[in-house]
Amino acid sequence: MALKVVDEAIQLHGAGGISQDTPLAAYWMHLRTLRLADGPDAVHRRQVARAELRKHTQEKI
Ligand SMILES: Cc1cc2nc3c(=O)[nH]c(=O)nc-3n(C[C@H](O)[C@H](O)[C@H](O)COP(=O)(O)OP(=O)(O)OC[C@H]3O[C@@H](n4cnc5c(N)ncnc54)[C@H](O)[C@@H]3O)c2cc1C
């Protein structure tokens, strides 16, 4: 979500949004890195799905 917000802010600022006149480009880079640094998004989604499914089954997931 944060990445989407920053991306939209960059768009609103036009080329200025990707210049070093605003911190937006740096924000985007740091936020994008976080989608990997703490584990890939896909792995987070899988963990959430397993936790939710565990609530509804006795089987080992
Ligand atoms: C800035 C930064 C800081 C980091 N700091 C740390 C740290 O402090 N401690 C630490 O231990 N590691 C750290 N990492 C490593 C980080 O956790 C790994 O880069 C991350 O887990 C992805 O592993 P990988 O790069 O080997 O990519 P891969 O494991 O090769 O993943 C590449 C892609 O494959 C897919 N994928 C991989 N595994 C699965 C899965 N199980 N299910 C579905 N899809 C999958 C995803 O699409 C993923 O984006 C850091 C990385 C960065 C960039």
The ligand as a Gaussian input file, in Angstrom:
#p B3LYP/6-31G(d) Opt

LIG

0 1
 C       18.160000      -4.870000       1.847000
 C       18.034000      -6.319000       2.240000
 C       18.225000      -6.671000       3.557000
 C       18.149000      -7.999000       3.958000
 N       18.349000      -8.304000       5.263000
 C       18.301000      -9.568000       5.666000
 C       18.538000      -9.912000       7.041000
 O       18.778000      -9.047000       7.882000
 N       18.509000     -11.202000       7.404000
 C       18.249000     -12.182000       6.491000
 O       18.227000     -13.351000       6.882000
 N       18.031000     -11.900000       5.191000
 C       18.050000     -10.620000       4.747000
 N       17.837000     -10.322000       3.426000
 C       17.611000     -11.407000       2.483000
 C       16.136000     -11.532000       2.150000
 O       15.415000     -12.120000       3.218000
 C       16.062000     -12.363000       0.868000
 O       16.584000     -11.573000      -0.201000
 C       14.618000     -12.757000       0.593000
 O       14.157000     -13.711000       1.533000
 C       14.467000     -13.343000      -0.807000
 O       15.411000     -14.373000      -0.984000
 P       16.280000     -14.401000      -2.322000
 O       16.815000     -13.029000      -2.560000
 O       17.205000     -15.560000      -2.210000
 O       15.225000     -14.655000      -3.468000
 P       14.529000     -16.034000      -3.807000
 O       14.330000     -16.877000      -2.600000
 O       15.228000     -16.613000      -4.987000
 O       13.100000     -15.492000      -4.234000
 C       12.894000     -14.887000      -5.510000
 C       11.428000     -14.900000      -5.788000
 O       10.974000     -16.254000      -5.858000
 C        9.666000     -16.359000      -5.291000
 N        9.677000     -17.243000      -4.120000
 C       10.739000     -17.602000      -3.366000
 N       10.362000     -18.433000      -2.360000
 C        9.047000     -18.615000      -2.500000
 C        8.067000     -19.368000      -1.774000
 N        8.351000     -20.115000      -0.703000
 N        6.766000     -19.328000      -2.195000
 C        6.426000     -18.578000      -3.287000
 N        7.308000     -17.844000      -4.019000
 C        8.575000     -17.861000      -3.627000
 C        9.219000     -14.949000      -4.944000
 O        8.523000     -14.366000      -6.009000
 C       10.544000     -14.247000      -4.725000
 O       10.423000     -12.843000      -4.866000
 C       17.874000      -9.006000       2.997000
 C       17.655000      -8.633000       1.662000
 C       17.717000      -7.309000       1.274000
 C       17.452000      -6.940000      -0.168000

